[in-house]
């Protein structure tokens, strides 16, 4: 999408912009061409990517724990329902036998 806009890097010899940092807290340049990133000018952007990656991994871990808890609860629910159904079947069978 950025390439379609044909935005030229602010450094004279560099190519067109390939990445833009949308983090409003960035204090450095927020648009980068391939050469800027290669020269290490996108350090702030890379730090931000690493932060987002870590946060995403934490959220995935939390979701995995939630799924495990839900599976455990679902298993307990199924067992409880089966127990109740078996009780009702025995009750009905005994009632029919006695009447």
DASUL-V911867 format. One record per residue. N is the residue number from 1. RES is the residue in one small letter. SS is DSSP state (H for helix, E for strand, L for the rest). PHI is phi in whole degrees, -180 to 180 (999 if undefined). Layout:
N;RES;SS;PHI, N;RES;SS;PHI
This chain:
1;x;L;999, 2;x;H;-65, 3;x;H;-61, 4;x;H;-65, 5;x;H;-77, 6;x;L;57, 7;x;L;-90, 8;x;E;-84, 9;x;L;-62, 10;x;L;-70, 11;x;L;-89, 12;x;L;-47, 13;x;L;-82, 14;x;L;-86, 15;x;L;-82, 16;x;E;-80, 17;x;E;-65, 18;x;E;-115, 19;x;E;-132, 20;x;E;-134, 21;x;L;-90, 22;x;L;-96, 23;x;L;-73, 24;x;L;-70, 25;x;L;-85, 26;x;L;-61, 27;x;L;-102, 28;x;L;-105, 29;x;L;-53, 30;x;L;-111, 31;x;E;-125, 32;x;E;-139, 33;x;E;-98, 34;x;H;-61, 35;x;H;-67, 36;x;H;-62, 37;x;H;-64, 38;x;H;-64, 39;x;L;-81, 40;x;L;88, 41;x;L;-73, 42;x;L;-97, 43;x;H;-57, 44;x;H;-63, 45;x;H;-66, 46;x;H;-65, 47;x;H;-60, 48;x;H;-65, 49;x;H;-60, 50;x;H;-63, 51;x;H;-62, 52;x;H;-64, 53;x;H;-62, 54;x;H;-64, 55;x;H;-62, 56;x;H;-64, 57;x;H;-62, 58;x;H;-63, 59;x;H;-68, 60;x;H;-64, 61;x;H;-62, 62;x;H;-62, 63;x;H;-64, 64;x;H;-62, 65;x;H;-63, 66;x;H;-62, 67;x;H;-64, 68;x;H;-61, 69;x;H;-64, 70;x;H;-64, 71;x;H;-62, 72;x;H;-63, 73;x;H;-64, 74;x;H;-64, 75;x;H;-62, 76;x;H;-63, 77;x;H;-63, 78;x;H;-61, 79;x;H;-63, 80;x;H;-64, 81;x;H;-65, 82;x;H;-61, 83;x;H;-61, 84;x;H;-65, 85;x;H;-64, 86;x;H;-63, 87;x;H;-62, 88;x;H;-64, 89;x;H;-62, 90;x;H;-64, 91;x;H;-61, 92;x;H;-64, 93;x;H;-61, 94;x;H;-65, 95;x;H;-64, 96;x;H;-65, 97;x;H;-66, 98;x;H;-88, 99;x;L;-112
